[in-house]
Amino acid sequence: MKNRFKIGALSNLSSRAKVIICSLILMTSCEIDLQPLADEIDIELKRSIDRGFDGILVYVNQAGKSSFYSAGWKNREKQIPADPHALFKIASISKLYIAAATTKLVADQKLSLDNTLLELIPEVQGRIENAETITLRMMLQHRSGIPDYIDSPKLEHITPGDDYLAAAAIIFDESADFPPNKKYCYSNTNYLLIGEILDRTLGYSHHEYIKSAILMPLGLNNTFSLYSEVDSNAVMSGYVIGYDPDLKSTRYTWPGGSMIATAEDVGIFLRALIDGSLFNAEEQAIYSSVYEYEHTGWLPGYTSIARYHSDIDAVVIQFVNTSSNGMFWLELERVYHRVVRILEKQY
């Protein structure tokens, strides 16, 4: 059985943390698979609660059939059971939607993948190294070399808001991590800047464009760009291990991490992204050249995995309303891996 862990699951961690955790994964994957596997997904999810998860939701879209699973709490304080149809902060899974929106604008010739960052946002001249040679394609592919604002010590002094450039300014005047297009390194700053580019290109919020060009055609009525758009009672609470307060109301509005959706809606979107029902042939070719067809997400209190498994024709979405640093990703991937193994046995 191949190891289904992917480096993208560590996308919000520092490079050093990724190396350490990937080494641990290689050392422990065999040990993990020796533990007895449950016959049913429901049983496996209940076991995950004993390993420190507050609540977990799993959605499976397979061969035209949708299946929903849950365990633990939607709200720990009020003892409200996990609801498989609850809204959830999907964090960096939002980047799939931004990449899809960018693809459509490129196909419509509103943008070019060869446009440079300097052409698209002139204000970064002299503030972001290599802005004159970094292209939109490189930013989509995380090959720009632009430092990740998430790693900056200045982040704690920034109040989350709607001004994307104010957030990007955290890394202004920093040296590039590497020359443009010389390597891959995940940076949230890329998609923060793409959000600004989309807004300028459209002349209105890219959130509205995503709604009209992607969400509405797919009938995704339970997907939203911002927490302010939803009934807070419908959103799953979020918890950080070792910190008691519910983080559900924490505001996060920056592109590439702000969206909220049900597991089912994310699954329907991912299936459409893959099977061609979201794009025409030209758009599909563009998207395939610039971004991936799976993603993970992390925000304080919220962790998520969205992937397609071609061998069993299954889209599998996992939401956990618990987060922590470092080793916690091992547990998230461990449970996800075991859920997929159960599906393989049943296929």
C-alpha positions in Angstrom: 0.0 0.0 0.0 1.5 3.3 -1.0 1.9 6.1 1.5 -0.9 8.6 0.8 0.7 11.4 2.8 1.6 14.4 0.5 3.8 17.3 1.2 1.0 19.7 0.5 -0.5 18.7 3.8 2.4 20.6 5.5 1.9 23.7 3.3 1.4 26.1 6.2 4.5 25.0 8.2 8.0 26.3 8.0 10.5 24.5 5.8 12.4 23.1 8.9 9.2 21.7 10.3 8.3 20.1 7.0 11.6 18.2 7.0 11.2 17.1 10.6 7.7 15.9 10.1 8.3 14.2 6.8 11.1 12.3 8.4 8.9 11.2 11.3 6.2 10.1 8.8 8.7 7.8 7.0 9.7 6.3 10.3 6.2 5.8 11.7 4.1 4.9 8.6 4.7 1.2 8.9 3.9 1.2 12.7 0.7 3.1 12.1 -0.5 0.6 9.5 0.1 -2.3 11.8 -2.8 -1.1 14.1 -6.1 -2.9 13.5 -8.3 -1.2 10.9 -12.0 -0.7 11.7 -14.5 -2.3 9.3 -16.6 0.9 9.1 -15.7 4.6 8.8 -18.0 5.5 11.7 -16.0 3.4 14.1 -12.7 4.8 12.8 -13.9 8.3 13.4 -15.0 7.6 16.9 -11.5 6.3 17.7 -10.1 9.6 16.4 -12.0 11.4 19.2 -10.0 9.4 21.7 -6.8 10.6 20.1 -7.6 14.3 20.8 -9.9 15.4 18.1 -12.9 17.5 19.3 -15.0 16.8 16.2 -14.5 15.2 12.8 -16.5 15.2 9.6 -15.9 13.1 6.6 -17.7 13.3 3.2 -17.2 10.7 0.5 -18.3 11.2 -3.1 -17.9 7.9 -4.9 -19.5 6.5 -8.1 -22.3 9.1 -8.0 -23.1 8.4 -4.3 -22.6 10.8 -1.4 -21.9 9.5 2.1 -21.6 11.5 5.3 -19.9 10.6 8.6 -19.2 12.5 11.8 -18.0 12.0 15.4 -17.3 14.2 18.4 -18.6 17.7 19.0 -19.7 20.6 16.8 -19.6 22.7 19.9 -17.7 21.3 22.9 -19.0 23.7 25.6 -22.7 23.1 24.7 -22.2 19.4 24.0 -23.7 19.7 20.5 -22.8 16.6 18.4 -20.8 17.0 15.2 -23.1 17.7 12.3 -21.8 16.4 8.9 -23.6 19.2 7.2 -22.1 22.0 9.3 -20.2 24.9 7.8 -16.5 24.8 8.3 -13.6 27.2 7.8 -11.7 25.5 4.9 -8.6 27.7 5.2 -6.1 27.1 2.3 -8.5 24.8 0.4 -9.7 28.3 -0.7 -6.7 28.5 -3.0 -8.3 25.9 -5.3 -11.2 28.3 -5.9 -8.8 31.3 -6.5 -6.7 29.2 -8.9 -9.9 28.2 -10.7 -11.1 31.8 -10.9 -7.7 33.0 -12.3 -7.9 30.2 -14.9 -11.2 31.5 -16.2 -9.9 35.0 -16.4 -6.8 33.9 -18.3 -9.0 31.9 -20.7 -11.1 35.0 -21.2 -7.9 36.9 -22.0 -8.5 39.3 -19.0 -5.1 38.2 -17.6 -2.1 36.4 -19.0 0.0 33.8 -17.1 3.0 35.7 -18.3 1.9 39.1 -16.8 4.6 40.1 -14.2 3.8 41.1 -10.6 5.1 44.6 -11.3 2.8 45.0 -14.3 -0.2 43.9 -12.2 0.6 45.7 -9.0 3.0 48.6 -9.7 3.1 49.6 -6.1 5.4 46.7 -5.2 8.3 48.1 -7.3 11.4 48.1 -5.1 9.4 46.5 -2.3 9.2 42.9 -3.5 12.4 41.5 -4.9 12.2 40.3 -8.5 8.7 41.8 -9.0 9.7 42.6 -12.6 10.3 39.0 -13.5 7.9 37.1 -11.2 4.9 36.1 -13.3 1.3 35.2 -12.5 2.1 31.6 -13.4 4.9 31.5 -10.8 2.7 32.9 -8.1 0.0 30.3 -8.8 2.6 27.6 -8.7 4.3 28.8 -5.6 7.5 29.3 -7.6 7.9 33.0 -7.1 10.4 33.1 -4.2 8.2 35.6 -2.4 8.5 35.1 1.4 5.5 33.8 3.3 3.9 36.5 5.4 2.7 33.7 7.8 6.3 33.2 8.8 7.0 36.8 9.6 7.3 38.0 13.2 5.5 41.1 12.1 2.2 39.2 11.6 1.2 39.4 15.2 1.1 43.2 14.9 -1.3 43.2 11.9 -5.0 43.3 12.5 -6.8 41.0 10.0 -8.8 43.1 7.5 -9.7 43.6 3.9 -6.6 45.5 2.8 -4.6 42.8 1.0 -1.6 45.0 0.3 -1.4 46.1 3.9 -1.0 42.4 4.8 1.5 41.8 2.0 3.5 44.7 3.2 4.6 42.5 6.1 7.2 41.0 3.7 8.1 44.2 1.8 11.8 44.8 1.5 12.7 41.3 2.6 15.1 39.2 0.5 13.6 36.7 -1.8 13.6 33.1 -0.6 15.1 32.1 -4.0 15.3 33.4 -7.6 12.0 33.3 -9.5 11.0 29.8 -11.0 14.1 28.1 -9.6 12.2 25.9 -7.1 8.9 25.4 -5.3 8.1 26.7 -1.9 4.6 27.2 -0.6 3.9 30.9 0.2 0.5 32.3 1.3 1.7 35.7 0.1 1.3 34.5 -3.5 -2.4 34.0 -3.2 -2.8 37.1 -1.1 -1.4 39.1 -4.0 -3.4 37.1 -6.6 -6.5 38.2 -4.7 -5.5 41.8 -5.1 -4.8 41.1 -8.8 -8.2 39.6 -9.4 -9.9 42.5 -7.7 -8.1 45.0 -9.9 -8.7 43.0 -13.1 -12.4 42.6 -12.4 -13.0 46.0 -11.0 -14.9 44.4 -8.1 -14.3 41.7 -5.4 -13.0 38.4 -6.6 -15.4 36.9 -4.0 -18.3 37.9 -6.1 -16.7 36.5 -9.3 -16.1 33.2 -7.6 -19.7 33.1 -6.6 -21.1 33.9 -10.1 -18.5 32.0 -12.2 -18.0 28.9 -10.0 -20.4 28.5 -7.0 -23.7 29.3 -8.7 -23.2 27.2 -11.8 -22.3 24.2 -9.6 -25.3 24.9 -7.2 -22.9 25.3 -4.3 -25.3 27.1 -2.0 -23.4 26.3 1.1 -20.0 27.9 0.2 -19.2 31.4 1.3 -16.1 33.7 0.9 -16.3 35.2 4.4 -17.4 34.4 7.9 -19.5 37.6 7.9 -21.7 36.1 5.2 -23.0 33.2 7.3 -25.1 32.4 10.3 -22.5 31.8 13.0 -24.7 29.1 14.5 -24.3 27.0 11.4 -20.5 27.0 11.7 -18.6 24.3 13.5 -16.6 25.5 16.5 -12.8 25.5 16.4 -10.3 24.6 19.1 -6.6 24.7 19.6 -5.1 22.0 21.8 -4.2 23.5 25.2 -6.3 26.6 24.7 -10.0 26.5 25.9 -11.8 29.3 24.0 -13.8 28.6 20.9 -12.1 30.3 17.9 -15.1 30.2 15.6 -15.6 34.0 15.5 -11.9 34.8 14.8 -12.0 37.0 11.7 -9.9 35.9 8.7 -10.5 37.8 5.4 -7.3 37.4 3.4 -7.5 35.6 0.0 -6.4 32.0 0.0 -7.8 31.2 3.4 -11.1 32.9 4.1 -13.7 30.6 2.7 -16.3 28.6 4.6 -18.2 25.6 3.2 -19.8 22.3 4.0 -17.8 19.1 3.3 -20.3 18.2 0.7 -19.9 21.4 -1.2 -16.1 21.1 -1.2 -16.5 17.5 -2.5 -18.8 18.6 -5.3 -16.4 21.4 -6.2 -13.4 19.1 -6.2 -15.2 16.5 -8.3 -16.2 19.2 -10.8 -12.7 20.6 -10.9 -11.4 17.1 -11.8 -14.1 15.7 -14.2 -14.3 18.7 -16.5 -17.7 20.0 -15.5 -16.3 23.2 -14.1 -14.2 24.1 -17.1 -14.3 24.0 -20.8 -11.4 22.2 -22.6 -9.2 25.4 -22.8 -9.7 26.2 -19.1 -9.0 22.7 -18.0 -5.7 22.7 -19.9 -4.7 26.1 -18.3 -5.6 24.9 -14.8 -3.8 21.6 -15.2 -0.7 23.6 -16.1 -0.7 25.8 -13.1 -2.2 24.2 -10.0 -3.0 21.0 -8.2 -6.3 19.0 -7.8 -6.1 18.6 -4.0 -5.3 20.7 -1.0 -5.1 20.8 2.8 -6.1 23.7 5.1 -5.1 25.0 8.5 -6.3 27.9 10.6 -6.3 28.0 14.4 -9.0 25.6 15.4 -9.6 24.2 11.9 -7.8 21.5 9.8 -8.9 20.0 6.5 -8.0 17.7 3.7 -9.6 17.5 0.3 -8.3 14.8 -2.2 -9.4 12.6 -5.1 -8.4 8.9 -5.2 -8.6 7.7 -8.8 -8.1 4.0 -8.0 -11.4 4.0 -6.2 -13.0 6.9 -7.9 -13.6 8.7 -4.6 -13.4 12.3 -3.5 -12.7 12.3 0.3 -13.1 15.4 2.4 -12.0 15.4 6.1 -12.7 18.3 8.4 -11.4 18.4 12.0 -12.3 21.3 14.3 -9.0 20.9 16.3 -5.5 22.2 15.5 -2.1 22.2 17.0 1.5 22.4 15.7 3.9 19.9 14.4 3.0 16.3 15.2 -0.7 16.9 15.1 -0.5 16.6 11.3 0.5 13.0 11.7 -2.7 12.2 13.5 -4.8 14.0 10.8 -3.1 12.2 8.0 -3.2 8.9 10.0 -7.0 9.1 10.3 -7.5 10.2 6.7 -5.2 7.4 5.4 -7.2 4.8 7.4 -10.5 6.1 6.1 -9.3 5.7 2.5 -8.1 2.2 3.3 -11.6 1.3 4.5 -13.0 2.6 1.3 -10.5 0.5 -0.7 -11.5 -2.6 1.2 -15.2 -1.9 0.4 -14.6 -0.9 -3.2 
